[in-house]
Amino acid sequence: MPVQVAETVLAFYDSLFGHLFSSRFSQLIDNPIKRRDVRRRVEEACDAASQSLTRLLVNEDVTEAALQSIVSGLNALIEVLTPEDVATTTYSPDTLLERFLRTAPPPAALATEAERTSTASRSTPSYKH
């Protein structure tokens, strides 16, 4: 399953980074050598980003159904995020997240996990001195 998780996550990030960066830069850079260099750098950033999410999902031992649900929900980012969103400091990550959640609610797998985590933290006794 770890290889499948990595392939699924990498496909998501390929789409996201392609939408945000590669497609835009390809139109702006006339020199084909520089354009290929930028594309490689975007792919490297994509690989780095995908490693963190892949590790998280593998460590959480997500099921195939949960993996598909999570990635399907994250794919909605492609519809919501624009290159201008990531290029400006006008919006904080929290603001972008709030806008994203209004547009596309979290996948059921994430909502269920959040509920489980919050229930567990409420039932865990606090040992404050």
MODELLER restraints for C-alpha pairs under 7 A, 6 or more apart:
rsr = mdl.restraints
at = mdl.atoms
rsr.add(forms.Gaussian(group=physical.xy_distance, feature=features.Distance(at['CA:2:A'], at['CA:58:A']), mean=5.88, stdev=0.5))
rsr.add(forms.Gaussian(group=physical.xy_distance, feature=features.Distance(at['CA:5:A'], at['CA:54:A']), mean=6.21, stdev=0.5))
rsr.add(forms.Gaussian(group=physical.xy_distance, feature=features.Distance(at['CA:6:A'], at['CA:54:A']), mean=5.48, stdev=0.5))
rsr.add(forms.Gaussian(group=physical.xy_distance, feature=features.Distance(at['CA:9:A'], at['CA:50:A']), mean=5.98, stdev=0.5))
rsr.add(forms.Gaussian(group=physical.xy_distance, feature=features.Distance(at['CA:9:A'], at['CA:54:A']), mean=6.35, stdev=0.5))
rsr.add(forms.Gaussian(group=physical.xy_distance, feature=features.Distance(at['CA:10:A'], at['CA:47:A']), mean=6.96, stdev=0.5))
rsr.add(forms.Gaussian(group=physical.xy_distance, feature=features.Distance(at['CA:10:A'], at['CA:50:A']), mean=5.62, stdev=0.5))
rsr.add(forms.Gaussian(group=physical.xy_distance, feature=features.Distance(at['CA:12:A'], at['CA:71:A']), mean=6.86, stdev=0.5))
rsr.add(forms.Gaussian(group=physical.xy_distance, feature=features.Distance(at['CA:12:A'], at['CA:75:A']), mean=6.70, stdev=0.5))
rsr.add(forms.Gaussian(group=physical.xy_distance, feature=features.Distance(at['CA:13:A'], at['CA:46:A']), mean=5.85, stdev=0.5))
rsr.add(forms.Gaussian(group=physical.xy_distance, feature=features.Distance(at['CA:13:A'], at['CA:50:A']), mean=6.43, stdev=0.5))
rsr.add(forms.Gaussian(group=physical.xy_distance, feature=features.Distance(at['CA:14:A'], at['CA:46:A']), mean=6.49, stdev=0.5))
rsr.add(forms.Gaussian(group=physical.xy_distance, feature=features.Distance(at['CA:16:A'], at['CA:78:A']), mean=5.69, stdev=0.5))
rsr.add(forms.Gaussian(group=physical.xy_distance, feature=features.Distance(at['CA:17:A'], at['CA:46:A']), mean=6.54, stdev=0.5))
rsr.add(forms.Gaussian(group=physical.xy_distance, feature=features.Distance(at['CA:19:A'], at['CA:78:A']), mean=6.83, stdev=0.5))
rsr.add(forms.Gaussian(group=physical.xy_distance, feature=features.Distance(at['CA:20:A'], at['CA:82:A']), mean=6.35, stdev=0.5))
rsr.add(forms.Gaussian(group=physical.xy_distance, feature=features.Distance(at['CA:20:A'], at['CA:83:A']), mean=4.94, stdev=0.5))
rsr.add(forms.Gaussian(group=physical.xy_distance, feature=features.Distance(at['CA:22:A'], at['CA:39:A']), mean=6.00, stdev=0.5))
rsr.add(forms.Gaussian(group=physical.xy_distance, feature=features.Distance(at['CA:22:A'], at['CA:42:A']), mean=6.86, stdev=0.5))
rsr.add(forms.Gaussian(group=physical.xy_distance, feature=features.Distance(at['CA:26:A'], at['CA:35:A']), mean=6.11, stdev=0.5))
rsr.add(forms.Gaussian(group=physical.xy_distance, feature=features.Distance(at['CA:29:A'], at['CA:35:A']), mean=5.68, stdev=0.5))
rsr.add(forms.Gaussian(group=physical.xy_distance, feature=features.Distance(at['CA:66:A'], at['CA:109:A']), mean=5.43, stdev=0.5))
rsr.add(forms.Gaussian(group=physical.xy_distance, feature=features.Distance(at['CA:69:A'], at['CA:107:A']), mean=5.82, stdev=0.5))
rsr.add(forms.Gaussian(group=physical.xy_distance, feature=features.Distance(at['CA:69:A'], at['CA:108:A']), mean=6.97, stdev=0.5))
rsr.add(forms.Gaussian(group=physical.xy_distance, feature=features.Distance(at['CA:69:A'], at['CA:109:A']), mean=6.30, stdev=0.5))
rsr.add(forms.Gaussian(group=physical.xy_distance, feature=features.Distance(at['CA:70:A'], at['CA:107:A']), mean=5.59, stdev=0.5))
rsr.add(forms.Gaussian(group=physical.xy_distance, feature=features.Distance(at['CA:70:A'], at['CA:109:A']), mean=6.37, stdev=0.5))
rsr.add(forms.Gaussian(group=physical.xy_distance, feature=features.Distance(at['CA:70:A'], at['CA:110:A']), mean=6.74, stdev=0.5))
rsr.add(forms.Gaussian(group=physical.xy_distance, feature=features.Distance(at['CA:73:A'], at['CA:106:A']), mean=6.21, stdev=0.5))
rsr.add(forms.Gaussian(group=physical.xy_distance, feature=features.Distance(at['CA:73:A'], at['CA:107:A']), mean=5.02, stdev=0.5))
rsr.add(forms.Gaussian(group=physical.xy_distance, feature=features.Distance(at['CA:76:A'], at['CA:104:A']), mean=6.54, stdev=0.5))
rsr.add(forms.Gaussian(group=physical.xy_distance, feature=features.Distance(at['CA:80:A'], at['CA:100:A']), mean=6.48, stdev=0.5))
rsr.add(forms.Gaussian(group=physical.xy_distance, feature=features.Distance(at['CA:85:A'], at['CA:91:A']), mean=6.98, stdev=0.5))
